[in-house]
């Protein structure tokens, strides 16, 4: 289907939706009315651009007719030529915007996110870096007016996170954060390093779309649930009851542990939410391995073991290896303020790859 046919199809769909939402049957069903209104709202901006684009194309035709007409006055022809140049420029700009908006969307783009960060190689320094990353994403989410709910933090030492998990809720969260999955590397001199030698440590970030019960069915008989007493840094007991929960999904051997809440019931609910996201991610990863074409349609390999970014403290720089982008704004990135610059570049690169594959 070429662009013109695709745009006509979108306009036709919009007209159908407008007729449906105005019907008495739909107006008497609040749920369906809300659903259709949301669908109309999501494409209304695109429809407006398409209508402007078509109007400009008609005006280009009119200008061409005036220029090609032997009976036209020379001054009118000159004005039509100038107008044609401006219309073509506007038309190209609109076409680029429309092409980006009609690109195939990731079906998970509008979903909330389960964010997991694990300390990797580098001992305590890796745990401190994992905590830095957790706070960076928390501030970035606050800047985007997203809700950042801490699900669990496993501290190995004070301020050092062995593993941390959060639920991020808001508008199109996955579409922005999905490129953050992978290995993040830090190069800096630890506070305990007397000789001033630079150490390299790493942490792994996993961005999982939040999924609902209907999307991932979990059979109770496939679960092994263990309860135990919660423990703090160093292993000391922090609770006198068996409130901590460990759930093992036997078919995939995925294990989730939750102990932040004092209530066993709340810990189990949180653990199931994380488990559901991990099972969904596991199934999606299996599908992608069988789709060689998907490798051409994304930034980087998509492999969570891929080293995606380096944070170099001595040089004050952050480098994203997938798009060869370097920013000398280390503190601003880690504060969450300049992270958007990297994420926006990644999104732009992804769109460019998809546009190239469309042509």
C-alpha positions in Angstrom: 0.0 0.0 0.0 1.5 3.4 -1.0 1.4 6.5 1.1 -1.7 8.0 -0.6 -3.7 4.9 -0.2 -2.7 4.6 3.4 -3.7 8.2 4.1 -7.1 7.7 2.4 -7.7 4.7 4.6 -6.9 6.7 7.7 -9.4 9.5 6.7 -12.1 6.8 5.9 -11.5 5.2 9.3 -11.8 8.6 11.0 -15.1 9.4 9.3 -16.5 6.0 10.3 -15.4 6.6 13.9 -17.1 10.0 13.9 -20.4 8.4 12.6 -20.2 5.6 15.2 -19.6 7.9 18.2 -22.5 10.1 17.1 -25.0 7.1 16.9 -27.6 6.7 19.6 -26.5 3.2 20.4 -23.0 4.2 21.2 -24.1 7.4 23.1 -26.1 5.1 25.4 -23.1 3.0 26.2 -20.6 5.0 28.3 -17.8 2.4 28.0 -18.0 2.1 24.2 -18.4 5.9 23.8 -15.2 6.5 25.9 -13.3 3.9 23.9 -14.2 5.4 20.5 -13.6 8.9 21.8 -10.1 7.9 22.8 -9.5 6.3 19.4 -10.7 9.5 17.7 -8.5 11.6 19.9 -5.4 9.5 19.1 -5.6 10.1 15.4 -7.2 13.6 15.3 -3.8 15.3 15.0 -2.7 13.0 12.2 -6.0 13.5 10.4 -5.5 17.3 10.6 -2.1 17.0 9.1 -3.4 14.7 6.3 -6.1 17.2 5.4 -3.6 20.1 5.2 -1.3 17.9 3.1 -4.0 17.1 0.6 -5.0 20.8 0.5 -1.4 21.7 -0.3 -1.2 19.0 -3.0 -4.4 20.5 -4.7 -2.8 24.0 -4.5 0.3 22.7 -6.1 -1.8 21.3 -9.0 -3.5 24.7 -9.4 -0.2 26.6 -9.4 1.2 24.2 -12.1 -1.9 24.8 -14.3 -1.4 28.5 -14.1 2.3 28.2 -15.0 1.6 25.9 -17.9 -1.3 28.0 -19.3 -0.2 30.0 -22.3 -3.0 32.5 -21.7 -1.8 33.4 -18.2 -0.2 36.8 -17.6 3.6 36.7 -17.1 3.4 38.4 -13.7 0.7 35.9 -12.5 3.0 33.0 -13.7 5.9 34.5 -11.8 3.8 34.7 -8.6 2.5 31.2 -9.2 6.1 29.9 -9.5 7.1 31.5 -6.2 4.0 30.1 -4.5 4.8 26.7 -6.0 8.2 26.7 -4.5 6.8 27.5 -1.0 4.0 24.9 -1.4 6.5 22.2 -2.3 8.6 23.0 0.8 5.5 22.9 3.1 4.3 19.7 1.4 7.7 17.9 2.0 7.7 19.0 5.7 4.1 17.8 6.2 4.9 14.5 4.4 7.9 13.8 6.7 5.7 14.5 9.8 2.9 12.2 8.5 5.3 9.4 7.6 6.6 9.4 11.2 3.1 9.3 12.6 2.0 6.4 10.3 5.1 4.3 11.1 4.3 0.8 12.5 3.9 1.2 16.3 5.3 -1.2 18.8 2.2 -2.8 20.3 3.6 -2.2 23.8 4.4 1.6 23.3 1.4 2.9 25.3 2.0 0.5 28.2 3.4 1.3 31.7 6.8 -0.1 32.6 8.4 -2.4 35.1 11.9 -1.1 35.5 14.6 -3.5 36.9 18.2 -2.5 37.6 20.8 -5.1 38.8 24.3 -4.5 39.8 26.8 -6.3 37.6 30.6 -6.7 37.7 32.5 -4.4 40.0 31.4 -5.3 43.5 30.2 -2.5 45.8 31.0 0.1 43.2 28.6 -1.6 40.8 25.9 -1.4 43.5 26.5 2.3 44.0 26.3 2.8 40.2 23.0 0.8 40.1 21.7 3.2 42.8 22.8 6.2 40.6 20.9 4.8 37.7 17.8 4.1 39.8 17.7 7.7 41.0 18.4 9.0 37.4 15.3 7.2 36.1 13.3 8.4 39.0 14.1 12.0 38.3 13.6 11.6 34.5 10.1 10.1 35.2 9.3 13.0 37.6 10.3 15.4 34.8 7.8 13.7 32.5 5.0 13.8 35.1 5.0 10.0 35.3 4.3 8.1 38.5 7.4 6.3 39.8 6.4 3.6 42.3 9.3 1.8 44.1 8.4 -2.0 44.2 11.6 -3.2 45.8 15.2 -2.2 46.7 17.7 -4.9 47.8 20.6 -3.0 49.4 23.9 -4.8 49.8 25.4 -1.8 51.7 23.9 1.5 52.7 23.4 3.4 49.3 24.5 0.3 47.3 21.7 -1.4 45.4 22.1 -5.0 44.5 18.7 -5.0 42.7 15.9 -2.5 42.5 12.5 -2.5 40.8 10.0 0.2 40.1 6.6 0.5 38.3 6.5 3.6 36.0 3.0 4.7 35.0 2.0 7.5 32.6 1.5 8.3 29.0 3.4 6.2 26.4 6.1 5.2 29.0 7.4 2.2 27.2 7.8 4.1 23.9 10.3 6.4 25.7 12.1 3.9 28.0 12.3 0.8 25.9 15.8 1.7 24.5 17.3 1.8 28.0 17.5 -2.0 28.3 21.0 -3.3 28.3 24.4 -3.0 30.1 25.3 0.4 31.4 29.0 0.8 32.2 30.7 3.3 34.6 34.3 4.4 34.7 35.3 6.3 37.8 37.7 6.4 40.8 35.9 4.8 43.8 36.0 6.8 47.1 37.9 3.9 48.7 40.6 3.9 46.0 43.6 5.5 47.6 45.9 5.3 44.5 43.4 7.1 42.3 43.0 4.2 39.8 40.0 4.3 37.6 37.6 1.3 38.0 35.1 0.0 35.5 31.8 -1.4 36.8 28.5 -2.2 35.2 24.8 -2.5 35.9 22.0 -4.1 33.8 18.8 -2.3 33.1 15.6 -4.2 32.0 12.6 -2.3 30.8 9.6 -4.6 30.7 6.1 -3.6 29.6 3.5 -4.0 32.4 0.9 -6.6 31.4 -2.6 -7.3 32.6 -3.9 -10.6 33.9 -5.7 -11.2 30.5 -2.5 -10.9 28.5 -0.5 -13.4 30.5 -2.4 -16.3 32.1 -0.6 -17.8 35.1 -1.7 -21.2 36.2 -1.5 -21.5 40.0 -0.2 -25.1 39.7 2.8 -23.7 37.8 3.9 -21.7 40.8 6.0 -22.5 43.8 5.4 -20.0 46.6 7.8 -19.7 49.5 7.4 -17.4 52.5 10.2 -16.3 54.8 11.3 -13.4 57.1 12.4 -10.3 55.4 16.1 -9.3 55.9 18.0 -6.0 55.5 21.5 -5.1 54.4 24.0 -7.6 55.8 21.3 -10.3 56.3 19.9 -9.0 59.6 16.2 -9.8 60.1 13.9 -6.8 59.8 10.6 -8.5 60.5 9.3 -11.0 63.1 6.7 -12.6 60.7 7.0 -14.5 57.5 6.0 -11.6 55.3 8.6 -12.0 52.5 7.5 -13.9 49.4 9.5 -15.8 46.8 7.6 -17.0 43.7 9.1 -19.5 41.2 7.4 -20.0 37.8 8.3 -23.7 37.2 7.9 -23.8 33.4 10.3 -20.9 32.8 12.3 -21.1 36.1 11.7 -17.4 36.5 12.1 -16.4 40.2 10.7 -13.2 41.8 11.3 -12.2 45.4 9.5 -9.4 47.3 9.9 -8.3 50.9 9.5 -4.5 51.0 5.9 -4.6 52.4 5.1 -5.7 56.0 2.1 -7.6 54.6 2.6 -11.0 52.9 -0.5 -10.4 50.8 0.9 -7.1 49.4 4.3 -8.7 48.7 2.7 -11.5 46.8 0.6 -9.1 44.7 3.8 -7.1 43.8 5.7 -10.2 43.1 3.0 -11.5 40.7 3.0 -8.1 38.9 6.7 -8.4 38.3 6.5 -12.1 37.4 3.8 -11.4 34.8 6.0 -8.8 33.2 9.0 -11.1 33.1 7.0 -14.0 31.6 5.6 -11.7 28.9 9.2 -10.4 28.2 10.5 -14.0 28.1 7.8 -15.0 25.5 8.4 -11.9 23.4 12.2 -12.5 23.4 11.6 -16.0 22.1 9.4 -14.6 19.3 12.0 -12.1 18.3 14.7 -14.7 18.0 12.6 -16.3 15.3 12.1 -13.0 13.4 15.4 -12.2 11.8 13.8 -9.1 10.2 13.2 -7.5 13.6 17.0 -7.1 14.0 17.0 -4.6 11.0 14.1 -2.6 12.5 15.6 -1.5 15.8 18.4 0.5 17.4 21.1 -1.9 18.6 20.7 -5.6 18.8 17.9 -5.6 21.4 20.0 -8.1 23.5 20.0 -7.3 27.2 23.6 -8.3 27.4 24.6 -5.7 24.9 26.8 -2.8 26.3 24.8 0.2 25.3 26.2 3.2 27.3 29.3 4.3 29.1 29.4 7.0 31.9 32.9 8.3 32.2 33.4 10.4 35.3 37.0 11.6 34.7 36.0 13.0 31.3 32.5 14.1 32.4 31.0 12.3 29.4 28.2 9.9 28.5 28.5 7.8 25.3 25.7 5.8 23.8 27.5 3.2 21.7 24.4 2.3 19.5 24.2 5.7 17.8 27.8 6.9 18.5 26.4 9.8 20.6 28.6 11.5 23.2 27.4 14.2 25.6 29.8 16.0 27.9 27.0 16.4 30.4 27.5 13.6 32.8 26.0 15.3 35.9 23.0 16.6 33.9 22.3 13.1 32.5 22.6 11.4 35.9 20.3 14.1 37.4 17.7 13.0 34.9 17.6 16.4 33.2 19.7 15.7 30.1 18.7 12.0 29.7 15.9 13.1 27.4 18.6 14.3 24.9 19.9 10.8 24.6 16.4 9.2 24.5 15.1 11.6 21.8 18.2 10.8 19.6 17.5 7.1 20.0 13.9 7.5 19.1 14.9 9.6 16.0 17.3 7.0 14.9 14.7 4.3 15.3 12.3 6.3 13.2 14.9 6.9 10.5 15.6 3.1 10.3 11.9 2.4 10.0 11.4 5.1 7.3 14.3 3.7 5.3 12.7 0.3 5.4 9.3 1.8 4.3 10.9 3.3 1.1 
